[in-house]
C-alpha cells in the first residue's frame, strides 16, 4: 500500500516522515531523490541543460540558485523542470517499491497533487501549519528571503485544495501532538492494509 505524504513548504513534511520512519515504515523522499538524480542521471542532466542552458550546471553539480531563480518566477519553466525530473523520480520509486516488504510505505513529495502522483497513492496525508509559522520555519532553515518563500508557496496548491483531496490532515504545530497523531494514523493504516 502506498501512502502519499505532502504539505506546503515549511509545513513539516520531513518531520512527519521521520516519525513514520521511527515506527518502522519505509519512507521515500521524492525531493531528495529528485536532487540526487540531477547529480547522477545523465538524461536528466542533459535535458536540464537543453532547457535552461549551460549555466544550469557548475561542473557536475546543478546550479540550484540559478535554476530556482528562473522556475519560481516562471510557472511554465517550473512545469518544464518538473516534466524532466518527475518521470525519473517515478521510475526510482517503482524500483525502490519492489524491494519493500512492509504493509505500507510513505511516499513524501512536496508536489504530490501538482504532479498528479497522488493518483498512485492508496491514502493521502497532508501536513498543515499556519502560513506565518511555515514562513518562519523556512527562514530559520534556509537562506531564502520571505519574498522567495512566498513565490514558492504561490507555485504550490493551497492548503485548502490539498485538504479537500486528503484522507488524513496532520496539523503540525506542536511536535508532541503531531507525533501522537502519526502513531494513531499508523495504527489506522495498518488496520486498512490487513
C-alpha positions in Angstrom: 0.0 0.0 0.0 1.3 3.5 -0.9 0.6 6.4 1.4 1.3 9.8 -0.1 2.6 12.4 2.3 2.5 16.1 1.3 2.2 19.6 2.6 3.3 23.1 1.6 6.8 24.4 2.1 7.6 24.7 5.9 4.6 22.6 7.0 6.9 19.9 8.5 6.5 17.1 6.0 10.1 15.8 6.7 9.4 15.8 10.5 6.2 13.8 10.0 8.1 11.4 7.6 10.8 10.9 10.3 8.0 10.0 12.8 6.7 7.3 10.4 10.3 6.1 9.8 10.7 5.7 13.6 7.7 3.4 13.6 9.5 1.2 11.0 7.6 2.5 7.9 9.8 2.6 4.8 9.9 6.3 3.6 10.8 7.5 0.1 11.5 11.2 -0.1 10.8 12.3 -3.7 12.5 15.7 -3.4 15.7 14.1 -2.1 15.6 11.6 -4.9 15.0 14.3 -7.5 18.1 16.3 -6.3 20.1 13.1 -6.4 19.0 12.4 -10.0 20.0 15.9 -11.0 23.6 14.9 -10.0 23.6 11.3 -11.2 21.2 10.8 -14.1 22.8 11.8 -17.4 19.4 12.0 -19.2 18.1 14.4 -16.5 21.3 16.5 -16.6 21.2 16.8 -20.4 17.5 17.7 -20.5 18.0 20.4 -17.9 21.0 21.9 -19.8 19.0 21.8 -23.0 16.1 23.6 -21.3 18.0 26.1 -19.1 21.4 26.5 -20.7 24.9 25.7 -19.7 24.6 27.9 -16.6 22.3 25.3 -15.1 25.3 23.2 -14.1 28.6 24.1 -12.4 30.7 21.1 -13.5 28.7 18.0 -12.4 26.6 19.9 -9.9 23.3 21.6 -10.7 23.3 25.4 -10.1 20.2 25.3 -8.0 20.2 29.0 -7.2 20.2 29.8 -10.9 17.5 27.2 -11.7 15.3 28.3 -8.7 15.6 32.0 -9.8 14.1 31.0 -13.2 11.5 28.5 -12.2 9.9 30.2 -9.2 9.3 33.3 -11.3 8.0 31.5 -14.4 5.4 28.7 -13.8 5.9 27.5 -17.4 9.6 26.9 -16.8 8.8 25.2 -13.4 6.4 22.8 -15.3 9.2 22.0 -17.8 11.6 21.3 -15.0 9.0 19.0 -13.3 8.4 17.2 -16.6 12.1 16.4 -16.7 12.6 15.3 -13.1 9.2 13.6 -12.1 9.2 10.7 -14.6 12.8 9.9 -13.4 11.7 10.1 -9.7 8.7 7.9 -10.6 11.0 5.2 -12.1 13.2 5.3 -9.0 10.2 5.0 -6.7 8.9 2.0 -8.7 12.2 0.1 -8.4 12.5 1.1 -4.7 8.9 -0.1 -4.1 9.7 -3.6 -5.4 12.3 -4.1 -2.6 9.9 -3.2 0.2 8.1 -5.8 2.3 6.3 -3.6 4.9 2.5 -3.4 5.0 2.7 0.1 3.6 5.3 2.7 2.5 5.3 6.5 2.7 6.0 8.5 -0.5 6.8 12.0 0.7 6.5 14.7 -2.1 6.1 18.4 -1.9 4.0 18.5 -5.1 2.2 15.2 -4.8 -1.0 16.8 -6.0 0.5 19.2 -8.5 2.5 16.4 -10.2 -0.6 14.1 -10.3 1.3 11.3 -8.4 -1.3 11.4 -5.7 -3.4 9.2 -8.1 -1.0 6.4 -7.5 -1.5 6.5 -3.7 -4.0 4.5 -1.7 -4.1 7.1 1.1 -3.0 10.7 1.1 -1.9 12.6 4.3 -1.4 16.4 4.2 0.6 18.2 6.8 -0.6 21.7 7.5 0.5 24.7 9.6 -0.4 28.3 9.7 1.3 30.3 6.9 3.3 32.6 9.2 4.7 29.6 11.1 5.6 27.9 7.8 7.4 31.1 6.6 9.3 31.4 9.9 10.4 27.7 9.7 11.8 28.2 6.2 13.5 31.5 7.2 15.3 29.6 10.0 16.1 26.6 7.9 17.2 28.1 4.5 18.9 31.3 3.4 15.8 32.2 1.4 14.1 35.6 1.7 10.4 36.0 2.7 9.7 37.1 -0.9 11.4 33.9 -2.3 9.4 31.7 0.1 6.1 33.3 -0.8 6.9 32.9 -4.5 7.4 29.2 -3.9 4.2 29.0 -2.0 2.3 30.5 -4.9 3.6 27.7 -7.1 2.1 25.0 -4.8 -1.6 24.2 -4.3 -3.2 26.0 -1.4 -3.6 24.0 1.8 -7.4 24.2 1.3 -7.1 22.4 -2.1 -4.8 19.8 -0.6 -7.0 19.2 2.4 -10.1 18.6 0.2 -8.3 15.7 -1.5 -6.7 14.1 1.6 -7.7 11.2 3.7 -5.9 12.5 6.8 -4.8 16.0 7.9 -1.9 16.4 10.3 -1.7 19.9 11.8 1.9 20.3 12.7 2.3 23.0 15.3 3.2 21.1 18.5 5.7 18.2 17.9 4.4 16.0 20.7 0.8 16.3 19.4 2.0 15.6 15.8 3.9 12.5 16.9 0.8 11.2 18.8 -1.4 11.7 15.8 1.2 10.0 13.5 1.0 7.0 15.8 -2.8 6.9 15.6 -2.8 7.3 11.8 -0.1 4.5 11.6 -2.5 2.1 13.5 -5.4 3.0 11.3 -3.4 2.4 8.1 -2.2 -0.9 9.4 -5.8 -2.0 10.0 -6.7 -0.9 6.4 -3.7 -2.8 4.9 -4.6 -6.2 6.6 
